Amino acid sequence: MITVIENARVFDGATWNEPHRVAMDGPVIVAHAGPADVVVDAAGGTLLPGLVDAHMHTVSGRPDLEQLVRWGVTTGLDMAAWPAEFVDRSRSEAGVAQIFSATIPAVGPGGNHARLPGFPAEGVVTTPEEGCAFVARRVADGADYVKIVTEAAPPAGMTQQTVDAIVHAAHTAGLLVVAHSVTTGAFDVAIAAGVDVSTHAPLDAVLDDRTVQRMVEAGMVSVPTLTMMRGTAERYAAAGLRYEHARATVAKLHAAGIPLLVGTDSNSAPATPFAPRHGESLHDEMQLLLEAGLSPTEILAAATSGPARHFGLEDRGRIAPGRRADLLLVDGDPTVDLACTRSIRAVWLAGERVR
């Protein structure tokens, strides 16, 4: 069945185009100029690729994924979920946001993550040998990438040698490595190990120029999750954590040309320091990135084509023939008012309009 959207200004994931037709043949965007089975008149709205949350957590399964797509988020990059059966079931849910997952993350023996209720013992890694075995289990579980919680040093975190071993084993297996880093010391560990993506931004201080330069030289990508950083800093202000450090770091990363991706750390877990709402928080995150100095176009690319490119999701993130027909139609012009991304008129998942 051919569905055509007419009269929409189109952001294709990289550039803006004047109003024109966008056609879907089943689950795929196609080049089509003939008759259509369904015609949607966008009446001056803006058509975007489906949004991607580059850091979220599937805790409740389908309800979380329903909440994502309700806000135009058609893909979620889950950064910790277990057991494998739950992850597989969440991946296969129909009519909701599609997720990819790290499954179980690697954590040090003394950090907060190791003390989370129900955290799997196999995720606690103390030696390089255990790190290699950990990666082998993630490969067996079908993880889409590997997640490491870096801390500055033992006893809370892993030794540098252990983190190095995990990164090497993951790269040997062809998997990206994402590092949870919320302090400047944790960034040092992650950069030294050669991780591909850092997630979060430091709350203890602003990253210094040398650290930022090392990230540039390593080709790292950042998912700063300012929504989570702000919520955490407000809760733990007495401990000296400051949201301003995270925002200033993002401004430095942006100025240095480090790719930034939109991610929220959205979750529905009761034991986390802060729980951004699935879907809705991605629109909050875009506003915070705007305040940190990014342009609306840069932010929309960081929420669509950017995550798709850096995480190897070649079938989505752009409005182009052959790509998956995940689309978001909103009222207004996001280049004038980015908040209009909340004015959602329609969402399509693989060519199916979400009701």
PEGIFEN-V281412 format. One record per residue. N is the residue number from 0. PSI is psi in degrees with one decimal (NA if undefined). Layout:
BEGIN
n = <N:N>
psi = <PSI:PSI>
END
This chain:
BEGIN
n = <0:1:2:3:4:5:6:7:8:9:10:11:12:13:14:15:16:17:18:19:20:21:22:23:24:25:26:27:28:29:30:31:32:33:34:35:36:37:38:39:40:41:42:43:44:45:46:47:48:49:50:51:52:53:54:55:56:57:58:59:60:61:62:63:64:65:66:67:68:69:70:71:72:73:74:75:76:77:78:79:80:81:82:83:84:85:86:87:88:89:90:91:92:93:94:95:96:97:98:99:100:101:102:103:104:105:106:107:108:109:110:111:112:113:114:115:116:117:118:119:120:121:122:123:124:125:126:127:128:129:130:131:132:133:134:135:136:137:138:139:140:141:142:143:144:145:146:147:148:149:150:151:152:153:154:155:156:157:158:159:160:161:162:163:164:165:166:167:168:169:170:171:172:173:174:175:176:177:178:179:180:181:182:183:184:185:186:187:188:189:190:191:192:193:194:195:196:197:198:199:200:201:202:203:204:205:206:207:208:209:210:211:212:213:214:215:216:217:218:219:220:221:222:223:224:225:226:227:228:229:230:231:232:233:234:235:236:237:238:239:240:241:242:243:244:245:246:247:248:249:250:251:252:253:254:255:256:257:258:259:260:261:262:263:264:265:266:267:268:269:270:271:272:273:274:275:276:277:278:279:280:281:282:283:284:285:286:287:288:289:290:291:292:293:294:295:296:297:298:299:300:301:302:303:304:305:306:307:308:309:310:311:312:313:314:315:316:317:318:319:320:321:322:323:324:325:326:327:328:329:330:331:332:333:334:335:336:337:338:339:340:341:342:343:344:345:346:347:348:349:350:351:352:353:354>
psi = <131.0:122.2:131.7:132.8:123.2:155.4:31.6:133.8:134.9:126.8:114.3:6.8:-13.8:-42.3:164.8:143.2:148.2:160.2:130.1:178.6:139.1:126.5:145.9:133.2:98.6:-126.8:3.0:142.0:135.2:161.4:116.0:129.0:-0.2:-164.0:151.1:153.3:-36.5:132.6:128.0:120.3:110.3:-16.1:50.0:4.8:-179.1:130.6:127.4:156.7:152.4:139.6:153.5:123.6:110.6:3.6:105.1:174.1:127.8:107.8:-46.6:0.9:-129.7:-42.5:-38.4:-42.4:-31.6:-40.2:-38.9:-54.4:-25.9:-27.7:17.7:7.6:107.9:-13.0:135.5:132.2:98.8:133.1:7.5:119.3:149.8:163.2:179.5:-35.9:-38.7:-42.9:-46.1:-40.3:-40.8:-38.3:-30.4:1.9:134.8:150.1:10.8:175.9:141.1:137.4:156.0:158.8:148.0:-9.1:-127.3:131.7:159.9:129.1:157.9:165.8:-19.5:5.3:173.9:-34.9:-36.9:-18.6:2.2:138.0:126.2:6.2:131.9:134.5:-30.3:-12.8:-11.6:116.6:130.0:-14.3:161.1:-37.3:-42.1:-33.8:-42.2:-40.5:-36.5:-46.2:-40.4:-37.7:-35.6:-38.4:-42.9:-32.2:-6.4:29.1:142.1:-18.3:170.8:137.3:132.1:132.7:104.6:135.4:165.4:-36.0:163.3:158.5:-13.6:-45.8:-178.6:159.5:159.6:-38.2:-36.3:-43.6:-42.2:-42.8:-39.9:-45.7:-44.0:-43.6:-39.8:-44.3:-37.2:-33.7:0.1:22.2:140.4:155.3:127.7:130.3:125.9:114.9:116.2:2.4:161.0:-36.0:-38.1:-34.6:-39.7:-44.1:-46.5:-43.5:-43.6:-32.1:-17.3:32.7:160.4:-35.8:131.3:139.1:140.7:174.7:148.5:143.3:-11.5:-26.2:167.4:138.1:137.1:169.1:-37.7:-40.2:-42.6:-42.3:-38.6:-37.0:-40.3:-48.4:-31.3:-7.5:31.0:156.4:148.3:135.7:90.7:-18.2:56.5:-29.9:-48.0:-39.6:-40.9:-45.8:-40.0:-42.8:-38.2:-35.7:-33.8:33.6:-32.8:-21.9:5.1:9.2:134.2:125.2:-32.1:-30.8:-42.4:-45.0:-41.2:-35.2:-43.3:-40.9:-39.1:-41.6:-41.5:-45.6:-30.2:-6.0:13.7:128.2:130.8:135.2:149.2:116.8:154.3:-21.4:28.5:141.3:163.6:30.3:138.0:-20.0:4.7:156.6:-27.7:147.4:84.9:143.9:135.5:136.3:-64.9:-37.9:-21.4:-34.7:-34.4:-44.7:-41.1:-37.8:-39.8:-35.8:-33.3:-43.2:-25.9:-2.8:-2.1:152.5:159.6:-40.7:-42.3:-40.0:-43.5:-36.3:-36.6:-12.8:4.3:-86.4:-29.3:-57.2:-38.3:-43.5:-48.7:-23.0:11.4:28.0:77.6:-9.7:1.5:-179.5:-10.2:153.0:97.5:148.9:136.0:-15.9:156.3:136.2:65.4:112.3:153.1:121.5:123.4:158.1:144.9:-176.7:107.3:-19.4:-21.1:-42.4:100.7:-26.3:-13.2:-8.8:-17.9:-17.1:72.6:125.5:-36.4:151.1:136.3:134.4:115.0:43.4:-7.8:124.2:131.3:126.9:NA>
END
